[in-house]
Amino acid sequence: MTRKICVVTGTRAEYGLLAWIMHLIRDDTELELQIIATGMHLSPEFGLTYRQIEEDGFRVDRKVEMLVSSDTPVGIAKSMGLGMIGMADALNDLRPDLLVILGDRFEIFTAVAAALVARIPVAHLHGGEKTEGAFDEALRHAITKMSHLHFVAAEEYRGRVIQLGEAPERVHLVGGLGLDNICRLKLLDRTTLEQTLDCRLGEKSLLITFHPATLENGTAADQMAELLAALEPLRDTRLLFTLPNADTAGRELIQMVHGFVAAHDNARAYTSLGQLRYLSCMAQVDGVVGNSSSGLIEVPTFRKGTIDIGDRQRGRLRAASVIHCEPERQDIARALATLYNPEFQESLASVENPYGSGGASERVVEVLKSAPLDHLVKKRFHDLTIG
């Protein structure tokens, strides 16, 4: 009997990590792929990126609208309510045998909550991680408790999921999913990349992504202002911005980036680069600046430096190529000087990525295909031995 595997995706970045799993499910004769697109994928403001899913040869089975035209806490909470209503209907229509979700965003939380009461088992990817500067941390751990199979990127994260009471035999160490794209995709060379970006890279170039740190009350715009002030003197550096997610205060940050780009001819902003261009940029620039998880998970594989700003990613495993700094212009300037320091650049040749070297997607699908589903939704809390 064919096993129906439903993948939920709400953002361009998340889809990039899920894409190879989706390919492997679709191409397996014993599995049937279902796709639910939601969140930013359905928003014109964020590029209607569900179209990229379709251009990649997939069929989107259900579109669940949930974004409202507000990024305030009330607006986000209302989006979650709309999302849970839509997810309940979508799951009732599709009736999957297993739901596959990744990460920690509020869109994904709504899908898992709907699946919980529908008694649909959930496979959670990239659980057990820590991001102390965002409410995603709490959502991630809550999703872990509502899930039934777990796929983690490092042994430390496996231990944390077990610490949350999940049975060790249900927690699978597979490595970082983002590394599969680096291994599998034929990245664009510099000339082709410049053509698709419609701009030339400079002798110096940086890729910049800065999202709101959602647990730091009222500071997102202040932090972005400090980052832009630190970038202001870099007139000899090509600055490539990817725009923030649909998080609390995200729209204000987007406006600030557009204002900076309008006043600086060495800067460009992109709503969505897609995985191929995004990774190709990583391979060509001198380093990545901001607070995106990709700076910690994917960038070290290219042996490029990352400047990680503030607390949004605090708690994640990080390679020696990651330079942490506070969201203050002087400290960001210090980090930029370190990035371009010849001694630091020389050290990058020996960097090891703590998230592995690829192959996570195959490991995930092997378990999705073979794991017994009978009684999977009924869990026992795994108590750690005390003393």
C-alpha positions in Angstrom: 0.0 0.0 0.0 1.4 3.4 -1.0 2.3 5.6 2.0 1.1 9.2 1.7 3.7 11.7 2.9 2.5 15.3 3.2 5.2 18.1 3.3 4.2 21.5 4.6 6.3 24.5 3.6 5.8 28.2 4.5 8.9 30.0 3.4 11.5 30.1 0.5 14.3 29.1 2.8 12.5 26.2 4.4 11.5 24.9 0.9 15.1 25.0 -0.1 16.0 22.6 2.7 13.0 20.3 2.0 13.4 20.1 -1.8 15.6 17.0 -2.0 13.4 15.1 0.4 10.4 16.0 -1.7 12.2 14.8 -4.9 13.1 11.5 -3.2 9.5 11.0 -2.0 8.0 11.8 -5.4 10.4 9.4 -7.2 9.8 6.5 -4.8 7.1 4.1 -6.1 6.1 3.1 -2.6 5.5 6.7 -1.5 3.0 9.4 -2.6 4.0 13.0 -2.1 1.5 15.7 -1.0 2.4 19.3 -0.6 0.8 22.1 1.4 2.0 25.6 0.7 1.3 28.4 3.1 2.6 31.6 4.7 5.1 33.7 2.7 4.8 31.3 -0.3 1.3 32.8 -1.0 2.2 36.5 -0.5 2.8 38.8 -3.4 4.8 41.0 -1.0 7.3 38.1 -0.5 7.4 37.0 -4.2 4.7 34.4 -4.5 7.3 31.7 -4.1 4.9 28.8 -4.4 5.5 29.3 -8.1 9.1 28.2 -7.6 7.8 24.9 -6.1 5.7 24.4 -9.2 8.5 25.4 -11.6 10.6 22.7 -9.9 8.1 20.1 -11.2 6.0 19.6 -8.0 2.2 19.9 -7.6 1.0 22.0 -4.8 -2.0 20.0 -3.5 -3.4 22.7 -1.1 -2.7 26.4 -0.5 -3.5 27.5 3.0 -3.8 31.3 3.3 -2.8 32.7 6.6 -0.8 36.0 6.3 -2.7 39.1 7.2 -1.3 42.5 6.2 0.2 43.1 9.6 3.4 42.0 11.3 2.4 43.2 14.8 2.1 40.6 17.6 -1.7 40.8 17.2 -1.4 40.3 13.4 0.9 37.3 13.7 -1.5 35.7 16.3 -4.4 36.2 14.0 -2.4 34.7 11.1 -1.9 31.6 13.3 -5.6 31.3 13.9 -6.4 31.5 10.2 -3.6 29.0 9.5 -4.9 26.5 11.9 -8.4 26.7 10.4 -7.0 26.2 6.9 -4.7 23.4 8.0 -7.5 21.5 9.5 -9.4 21.6 6.3 -6.4 20.7 4.2 -5.4 17.7 6.3 -9.0 16.5 6.4 -9.1 16.6 2.5 -5.6 15.0 2.0 -5.7 12.5 4.8 -1.9 11.8 4.8 -0.3 8.9 6.6 2.5 11.1 7.8 3.1 14.9 8.0 6.7 16.2 7.4 7.6 19.6 8.7 10.8 21.5 9.3 11.9 23.9 12.0 10.2 26.4 14.2 8.1 29.0 12.5 4.6 30.0 13.5 3.1 28.7 10.2 4.5 25.2 10.9 3.2 25.3 14.5 -0.4 25.7 13.1 0.1 22.6 10.9 1.4 20.4 13.7 -1.4 21.5 16.1 -4.0 20.6 13.5 -2.3 17.3 12.9 -2.2 16.5 16.6 -5.9 16.6 17.1 -6.5 14.8 13.7 -4.2 12.0 15.0 -1.8 12.3 12.0 1.8 11.3 13.0 4.3 14.1 12.5 8.0 13.9 11.4 10.0 16.9 12.6 13.2 18.0 11.0 15.9 20.2 12.7 14.5 19.9 16.2 16.6 20.2 19.4 18.3 23.4 18.3 18.6 26.6 20.4 17.9 30.2 19.2 17.6 32.2 22.3 16.8 35.5 20.7 13.5 34.5 19.0 10.2 33.0 20.0 10.9 30.4 17.4 12.8 28.6 20.2 9.6 27.9 22.2 7.7 27.0 19.0 10.5 24.5 18.0 10.4 22.7 21.3 6.6 22.7 21.4 6.6 21.2 17.9 9.0 18.5 19.1 6.5 17.5 21.8 3.7 17.3 19.3 5.8 15.2 16.8 6.4 11.5 16.6 9.6 11.1 14.6 12.6 13.4 14.9 15.5 14.1 12.6 18.3 16.2 14.1 21.4 17.8 12.6 23.9 17.0 15.4 24.4 14.7 18.4 24.0 17.6 20.8 20.5 18.3 19.3 19.6 14.6 19.6 20.4 14.7 23.3 18.2 17.8 23.7 15.2 16.1 22.0 15.6 13.1 24.3 15.9 15.5 27.2 12.4 16.8 26.2 11.1 13.3 26.8 11.2 11.8 23.4 12.1 8.1 23.0 15.7 7.7 21.8 14.7 5.2 19.1 12.5 7.8 17.5 15.3 10.4 17.3 17.5 10.1 14.2 20.8 11.9 13.7 20.9 12.8 10.0 23.0 16.0 9.7 22.1 19.4 8.3 19.7 19.3 5.4 21.1 22.5 3.8 24.3 20.7 3.0 22.5 18.4 0.5 21.9 21.4 -1.8 25.5 22.3 -1.8 26.4 18.7 -2.7 23.7 18.2 -5.3 23.2 21.5 -7.1 25.5 22.7 -9.9 26.2 26.2 -8.6 26.3 29.2 -11.0 29.7 30.5 -12.0 30.5 34.2 -11.3 29.6 35.5 -14.7 26.3 33.6 -14.9 25.4 34.7 -11.3 26.1 38.3 -12.1 23.7 38.0 -15.1 20.9 36.6 -13.0 21.5 39.2 -10.3 21.6 42.0 -12.9 24.6 43.4 -11.2 28.4 42.9 -11.0 30.1 41.6 -7.9 32.9 43.8 -6.6 36.5 43.0 -5.6 34.9 42.8 -2.2 31.3 41.5 -1.8 29.1 40.6 1.1 25.7 38.7 1.4 23.5 40.2 4.1 20.3 38.8 5.7 19.0 40.3 8.9 15.7 39.1 10.5 14.0 40.5 13.6 15.1 39.0 16.9 11.5 38.6 18.1 12.2 38.3 21.8 14.0 41.6 22.0 11.2 44.0 22.5 11.2 47.0 20.3 14.8 46.7 19.1 14.5 45.3 15.6 14.7 48.7 13.8 17.4 50.0 16.1 19.5 46.9 15.4 19.0 47.2 11.6 20.0 50.9 11.9 23.2 49.9 13.6 24.0 47.3 10.9 23.3 49.8 8.1 25.5 52.4 9.8 28.4 49.8 10.0 27.9 49.0 6.3 27.8 52.7 5.3 31.5 53.2 4.9 32.0 50.1 2.7 31.7 52.0 -0.6 34.2 49.7 -2.3 32.1 46.6 -1.3 29.2 45.1 -3.2 26.4 44.6 -0.7 23.7 42.0 -1.6 20.7 42.1 0.7 18.1 39.3 1.0 15.0 40.7 2.6 13.7 39.6 6.1 10.9 37.1 6.7 7.3 37.8 7.6 8.2 38.1 11.3 7.1 40.7 13.9 8.5 44.1 12.7 9.8 42.5 9.5 8.1 45.1 7.2 9.9 48.0 8.9 13.2 46.3 8.3 12.3 45.8 4.7 11.6 49.5 4.3 14.9 50.3 5.9 16.8 48.1 3.5 15.1 49.6 0.5 15.9 53.1 1.7 19.6 52.1 2.2 19.7 50.6 -1.3 18.2 53.6 -2.9 20.9 55.8 -1.4 23.9 53.5 -2.2 24.7 52.4 -5.7 26.9 49.6 -4.4 23.9 47.9 -2.7 21.1 45.6 -4.1 18.1 44.0 -2.4 16.3 40.8 -3.4 13.0 39.5 -2.2 13.9 35.9 -2.9 17.1 34.6 -4.5 16.0 31.0 -4.5 18.4 28.2 -3.3 20.5 28.1 -6.4 21.3 31.8 -6.5 21.6 32.1 -2.7 24.1 29.3 -2.5 25.9 30.6 -5.6 26.2 33.9 -3.9 27.7 32.2 -0.8 30.4 30.6 -3.0 31.3 33.9 -4.6 31.2 36.6 -1.8 33.8 37.2 0.9 31.4 36.4 3.7 27.8 36.4 5.0 26.5 39.0 7.5 23.4 39.0 9.6 21.5 36.6 11.8 20.2 33.9 9.5 20.7 30.2 10.4 22.3 29.6 7.0 25.3 31.6 8.2 25.9 28.9 10.7 24.7 25.8 8.9 25.6 26.2 5.2 28.3 28.9 5.0 31.1 26.9 6.8 31.0 24.3 4.1 32.2 27.0 1.6 35.0 27.8 4.0 33.8 31.4 4.1 33.4 33.6 7.2 30.1 34.5 8.8 29.3 37.5 10.9 26.5 36.5 13.3 24.9 39.6 14.9 23.0 39.6 18.1 21.1 36.8 19.9 18.8 35.4 17.2 21.0 32.4 16.7 22.6 32.3 20.1 22.8 28.7 21.3 23.3 27.0 17.9 26.4 25.0 17.2 28.9 27.1 15.2 32.1 26.5 13.3 35.3 28.4 13.9 34.5 30.5 10.8 31.6 32.2 12.6 32.4 35.6 14.2 29.8 36.7 16.8 29.2 40.4 17.5 26.7 42.6 19.3 24.1 44.6 17.3 26.1 47.8 17.7 27.9 49.5 14.8 31.3 49.5 16.5 31.2 45.8 17.2 29.9 45.0 13.7 32.8 47.1 12.3 35.2 45.1 14.5 33.7 41.9 13.1 34.0 43.1 9.5 37.7 43.9 10.2 38.2 40.4 11.5 36.5 38.9 8.5 38.9 40.6 6.1 42.0 40.0 8.3 44.5 37.9 6.4 45.2 35.6 9.3 41.4 34.8 9.7 41.0 34.3 6.0 44.0 31.8 6.1 42.3 29.9 8.9 39.2 29.2 6.9 40.9 26.5 4.9 40.8 24.1 7.9 37.2 24.9 9.0 35.0 21.9 9.7 31.2 22.1 9.6 29.6 20.7 12.7 26.5 19.9 10.7 28.1 17.2 8.7 28.9 16.7 5.0 25.6 15.9 3.3 23.3 12.9 2.7 20.6 13.9 5.3 17.7 13.8 2.8 18.3 10.1 1.9 18.6 9.2 5.6 15.3 11.0 6.3 13.4 9.4 3.5 14.7 5.9 4.4 13.1 6.3 7.9 9.9 7.9 6.5 9.5 4.9 4.2 10.3 2.1 6.8 9.1 3.4 10.1 6.0 1.5 11.5 3.1 3.8 11.7 0.9 1.7 13.9 0.6 3.2 17.3 3.1 6.0 16.4 0.8 8.8 17.6 0.7 7.2 21.1 3.8 8.2 22.9 5.3 7.6 26.3 7.4 10.2 28.0 11.0 9.1 28.1 12.3 9.9 31.6 16.0 10.4 32.0 17.7 8.6 34.9 18.2 11.0 37.7 21.2 10.8 40.1 
